[in-house]
Amino acid sequence: VRSFPVNEIDPTGAGDCFDAAFIAGLLKGWPIKRVAKFANAVGALAVAKRGPMEGAPYLREVEEMVGFGES
C-alpha cells in the first residue's frame, strides 16, 4: 500500500490515529488493502497538523485523500 506524501508539521499522535483508523476499517469489514490505505491516509493527515488532538483528520479529508467515500 502506497504512502501519502504530506508536509510534516507534528508527528505527535500519528500512530494513534493510524491504529484507530485501522481498527475502524476492520470493524467495518473492509478488505485489508482498503483498511491499510485508509489508515495510511489518516496517519499522513495527522502529521500535517500541529497537536495530538488537533491533528486528527476529519472523515471528509480522508475520503478526499484516498478517493473513496464511506460505504
C-alpha positions in Angstrom: 0.0 0.0 0.0 1.5 3.3 -1.0 2.1 6.2 1.4 0.6 9.6 1.1 3.2 12.5 0.8 2.5 15.4 3.1 4.4 18.2 4.7 5.2 17.0 8.2 4.4 19.5 10.9 4.0 17.4 14.1 4.1 13.6 14.3 2.6 13.5 17.8 -0.4 11.2 17.8 0.0 9.9 14.2 0.5 6.3 15.3 -2.7 6.5 17.5 -4.6 7.9 14.6 -3.3 5.2 12.2 -4.2 2.5 14.8 -7.7 3.8 15.4 -8.4 4.1 11.6 -7.0 0.6 11.0 -9.3 -0.9 13.7 -12.3 1.1 12.5 -11.8 -0.3 9.0 -11.5 -3.8 10.3 -14.7 -3.4 12.3 -16.5 -2.2 9.2 -15.5 -5.4 7.4 -13.5 -3.6 4.7 -10.9 -5.6 2.6 -7.4 -5.4 4.2 -6.0 -3.3 1.4 -8.7 -0.7 1.8 -8.2 -0.7 5.6 -4.4 -0.1 5.1 -5.0 2.7 2.6 -7.5 4.4 4.9 -5.2 4.1 7.9 -2.2 5.4 5.9 -4.2 8.4 4.9 -5.3 9.1 8.4 -1.7 8.9 9.7 -0.4 11.1 6.9 -3.0 13.8 7.5 -2.4 13.6 11.3 1.3 14.7 10.8 0.2 17.6 8.6 -1.3 19.5 11.6 0.1 20.6 14.9 -1.0 18.8 18.1 -2.1 15.3 19.0 -5.9 16.0 19.1 -5.9 18.9 16.6 -4.0 16.7 14.1 -6.7 14.0 13.9 -8.3 14.5 10.5 -12.0 14.7 9.6 -13.5 11.8 7.7 -14.1 14.0 4.6 -10.4 14.9 4.5 -9.5 11.2 4.5 -12.1 10.4 1.9 -10.8 13.1 -0.4 -7.2 11.8 0.0 -7.9 8.2 -0.6 -10.5 8.7 -3.3 -13.4 6.8 -1.8 -16.3 7.6 0.4 -17.8 5.6 3.3 -19.7 2.5 2.2 
